[in-house]
Amino acid sequence: MQAVKRGVVEFRAQVLQVKEETPTTKTLVFDISGVDFDFLPGQYVMLKVPYPPTGEELRRAYSIASSPLQKDRLELTVKRMENGKASVVLTTQTKEGDIFTIKGPYGKFVWTEDMSDEVVLLGAGSGVVPLMCILRYIRDKGLSNVRATLLVSYTSYEEIIYRDELFELNKLPNVNIRITLTRSWPENWNGYTGRINPSMIEREVKDLSKPLYYLCGPPAFVETMKEHLRSLGVEKDKIKTEKYG
Ligand SMILES: Cc1cc2nc3c(=O)[nH]c(=O)nc-3n(C[C@H](O)[C@H](O)[C@H](O)COP(=O)(O)OP(=O)(O)OC[C@H]3O[C@@H](n4cnc5c(N)ncnc54)[C@H](O)[C@@H]3O)c2cc1C
């Protein structure tokens, strides 16, 4: 897939399924069969969200979770924000059959196989979404020559978004998934604990100078990860970032 610019389109799409990922996070599966919509792994869309308390129509950015190879479905994964507006509507009131207006694709936070044969994906919480899109693309396209490492932090085991699929992805010989839990973890947890730090990155990435790095999550997380990578000698132009919020 070439990293060419795709045209932005606006369309209406019906919710086919609402999947519960964690107690605070849901994936909305939209029917986009019949819609001419192309995007690159890592891009996002703008979603119009009616907000009943005020009658407003909110516009919010959501990264695309599903692979671009999946042409008939588009998946967005939304984490409920404490006192948020759109995220509360999307995770507590949205149901099968609801119709939304979607516009996109947008964004330069993109990875395609012509860009590198190694990627390191660093995420926190819902920041995993575009990173999952990249991993699903690598898996579904059978890019077994591409080495991918995902190092992702969540607050607790219950809050691990895409838990089962991440464990499955980790079985692929070219994919390395490492999860760290920051607030609480089960007694038998054998992953990392605490925030992502330079020694975790050093341990998981053999040759730090080789991969492209994709950082996604809250602004403070992205800035800290950038500092960690710079302290490990990673060049600026190898780091791509997407900040939520
Ligand atoms: C490129 C991009 C991609 C994104 N992708 C995703 C994704 O895949 N999944 C996802 O879940 N999110 C994603 N986001 C975030 C998403 O766009 C929304 O910002 C998020 O869902 C919160 O929207 P909201 O309307 O619920 O919150 P808002 O109502 O906009 O509030 C956001 C936060 O600010 C706080 N707040 C609101 N008003 C005030 C106030 N007056 N004073 C103090 N604090 C206040 C709220 O408590 C809340 O925590 C993405 C953002 C960007 C920029």
Ligand as a Chemical Component Dictionary entry (heavy atoms), coordinates in Angstrom:
data_LIG
# 
_chem_comp.id                   LIG 
_chem_comp.type                 NON-POLYMER 
_chem_comp.pdbx_formal_charge   0 
_chem_comp.three_letter_code    LIG 
# 
loop_
_chem_comp_atom.comp_id 
_chem_comp_atom.atom_id 
_chem_comp_atom.alt_atom_id 
_chem_comp_atom.type_symbol 
_chem_comp_atom.charge 
_chem_comp_atom.model_Cartn_x 
_chem_comp_atom.model_Cartn_y 
_chem_comp_atom.model_Cartn_z 
_chem_comp_atom.pdbx_ordinal 
LIG C1  C1  C 0 -6.554  12.484 16.417 1  
LIG C2  C2  C 0 -7.368  12.028 17.605 2  
LIG C3  C3  C 0 -7.796  10.709 17.663 3  
LIG C4  C4  C 0 -8.544  10.272 18.774 4  
LIG N1  N1  N 0 -8.921  8.968  18.825 5  
LIG C5  C5  C 0 -9.599  8.499  19.909 6  
LIG C6  C6  C 0 -9.957  7.117  20.010 7  
LIG O1  O1  O 0 -9.658  6.305  19.131 8  
LIG N2  N2  N 0 -10.652 6.725  21.110 9  
LIG C7  C7  C 0 -11.001 7.603  22.113 10 
LIG O2  O2  O 0 -11.642 7.180  23.086 11 
LIG N3  N3  N 0 -10.669 8.917  22.034 12 
LIG C8  C8  C 0 -10.004 9.392  20.957 13 
LIG N4  N4  N 0 -9.685  10.728 20.871 14 
LIG C9  C9  C 0 -10.248 11.669 21.886 15 
LIG C10 C10 C 0 -11.655 12.095 21.447 16 
LIG O3  O3  O 0 -11.556 12.901 20.267 17 
LIG C11 C11 C 0 -12.398 12.931 22.505 18 
LIG O4  O4  O 0 -11.579 14.004 22.889 19 
LIG C12 C12 C 0 -12.790 12.112 23.711 20 
LIG O5  O5  O 0 -13.677 11.058 23.350 21 
LIG C13 C13 C 0 -13.482 13.012 24.776 22 
LIG O6  O6  O 0 -14.585 13.633 24.198 23 
LIG P1  P1  P 0 -15.823 14.050 25.111 24 
LIG O7  O7  O 0 -16.759 14.856 24.265 25 
LIG O8  O8  O 0 -16.396 12.896 25.830 26 
LIG O9  O9  O 0 -15.134 14.931 26.200 27 
LIG P2  P2  P 0 -15.236 16.509 26.363 28 
LIG O10 O10 O 0 -16.617 16.864 26.764 29 
LIG O11 O11 O 0 -14.660 17.145 25.161 30 
LIG O12 O12 O 0 -14.249 16.646 27.592 31 
LIG C14 C14 C 0 -12.907 16.112 27.519 32 
LIG C15 C15 C 0 -12.312 16.088 28.935 33 
LIG O13 O13 O 0 -12.227 17.396 29.426 34 
LIG C16 C16 C 0 -12.884 17.467 30.656 35 
LIG N5  N5  N 0 -13.612 18.740 30.691 36 
LIG C17 C17 C 0 -14.664 19.087 29.920 37 
LIG N6  N6  N 0 -15.064 20.317 30.229 38 
LIG C18 C18 C 0 -14.244 20.755 31.217 39 
LIG C19 C19 C 0 -14.151 21.933 31.973 40 
LIG N7  N7  N 0 -14.988 22.966 31.767 41 
LIG N8  N8  N 0 -13.176 22.028 32.897 42 
LIG C20 C20 C 0 -12.335 21.005 33.129 43 
LIG N9  N9  N 0 -12.371 19.866 32.444 44 
LIG C21 C21 C 0 -13.316 19.730 31.509 45 
LIG C22 C22 C 0 -13.859 16.306 30.735 46 
LIG O14 O14 O 0 -14.030 15.892 32.077 47 
LIG C23 C23 C 0 -13.140 15.269 29.935 48 
LIG O15 O15 O 0 -12.280 14.533 30.751 49 
LIG C24 C24 C 0 -8.905  11.189 19.803 50 
LIG C25 C25 C 0 -8.469  12.522 19.713 51 
LIG C26 C26 C 0 -7.706  12.930 18.655 52 
LIG C27 C27 C 0 -7.256  14.363 18.597 53 
# 
loop_
_chem_comp_bond.comp_id 
_chem_comp_bond.atom_id_1 
_chem_comp_bond.atom_id_2 
_chem_comp_bond.value_order 
_chem_comp_bond.pdbx_ordinal 
LIG C1  C2  SING 1  
LIG C2  C3  SING 2  
LIG C2  C26 DOUB 3  
LIG C3  C4  DOUB 4  
LIG C4  N1  SING 5  
LIG C4  C24 SING 6  
LIG N1  C5  DOUB 7  
LIG C5  C6  SING 8  
LIG C5  C8  SING 9  
LIG C6  O1  DOUB 10 
LIG C6  N2  SING 11 
LIG N2  C7  SING 12 
LIG C7  O2  DOUB 13 
LIG C7  N3  SING 14 
LIG N3  C8  DOUB 15 
LIG C8  N4  SING 16 
LIG N4  C9  SING 17 
LIG N4  C24 SING 18 
LIG C9  C10 SING 19 
LIG C10 O3  SING 20 
LIG C10 C11 SING 21 
LIG C11 O4  SING 22 
LIG C11 C12 SING 23 
LIG C12 O5  SING 24 
LIG C12 C13 SING 25 
LIG C13 O6  SING 26 
LIG O6  P1  SING 27 
LIG P1  O7  DOUB 28 
LIG P1  O8  SING 29 
LIG P1  O9  SING 30 
LIG O9  P2  SING 31 
LIG P2  O10 DOUB 32 
LIG P2  O11 SING 33 
LIG P2  O12 SING 34 
LIG O12 C14 SING 35 
LIG C14 C15 SING 36 
LIG C15 O13 SING 37 
LIG C15 C23 SING 38 
LIG O13 C16 SING 39 
LIG C16 N5  SING 40 
LIG C16 C22 SING 41 
LIG N5  C17 SING 42 
LIG N5  C21 SING 43 
LIG C17 N6  DOUB 44 
LIG N6  C18 SING 45 
LIG C18 C19 SING 46 
LIG C18 C21 DOUB 47 
LIG C19 N7  SING 48 
LIG C19 N8  DOUB 49 
LIG N8  C20 SING 50 
LIG C20 N9  DOUB 51 
LIG N9  C21 SING 52 
LIG C22 O14 SING 53 
LIG C22 C23 SING 54 
LIG C23 O15 SING 55 
LIG C24 C25 DOUB 56 
LIG C25 C26 SING 57 
LIG C26 C27 SING 58 
# 
